[in-house]
Amino acid sequence: AAVAYTLQIYFDFSGYSDMAIGLGRMFGFHFLENFNYPYISASVTEFWRRWHISLSTFFRDYVYIPLGGNRVSQLRHILNLLIVWALTGFWHGASWNFLLWGLYYFVFLVLEKYVFTDRFQRTPKKVVSHLLTLFVISFGWMIFRCDKLSYVGKIFLGLFGLTGNGFTNYETTTALKANFLFLIIAILACTPLVKKLG
């Protein structure tokens, strides 16, 4: 479910953005790309430079920079990030799951900036960093999708088979086998590979 929703939300948002770009060109308008293969990111910071670029740019230009951006003390910078990500969460809806989702990314961005820095950048081809980033993003989408905050903990435990129901079941395995090829095609479509082949 985490992988499927991660793919669905990307194809939904990126798809309608591409439609807007194409329709705009038909009428002589030029709209900038809004998604730049975000799932190939090797960090959460990079992901947010590639995902929903128009929204990220809006918050950067009209909230983050007027607050002082990163040209302030470390504590003030962290506060600026907190404000931006709390607002980003509320921008998506007046619900606790959206606020938690925004604060979730705030925590990871602060950790990347001030704790882990480039620790994973030294790994071969950034494989470890990329896999960790994908996990953070996929779980983030589960928070985004949850109607009730009480579900978040259950989902996290479920990702590791710790809910007492096992890691998988017959229904899940059957669905995965039936849609495996489609899943692989969808994953490849999230990368620049298709564009390069065309």
Number of C-alpha atoms within 10 A of each C-alpha: 11 17 15 12 14 19 18 13 13 17 16 10 14 20 13 12 18 17 11 17 17 15 14 13 12 10 8 9 12 13 14 12 16 20 21 18 16 21 24 17 21 21 25 24 16 14 21 18 18 20 21 19 17 15 14 17 14 11 16 15 13 11 17 21 13 11 19 13 18 14 10 12 11 11 9 15 18 20 15 21 23 20 17 22 24 20 18 21 22 18 14 14 12 10 15 17 23 24 21 19 24 25 21 18 23 22 15 18 21 17 13 16 13 12 11 13 11 13 10 17 16 11 11 9 11 14 14 15 21 19 15 15 22 22 14 16 20 20 21 19 17 21 25 21 17 16 14 11 15 10 13 19 11 12 19 15 13 16 14 11 13 13 14 8 9 10 13 12 9 8 8 12 10 11 10 13 11 11 10 12 11 12 16 10 11 15 15 12 15 18 15 12 10 11 8 7 6 5
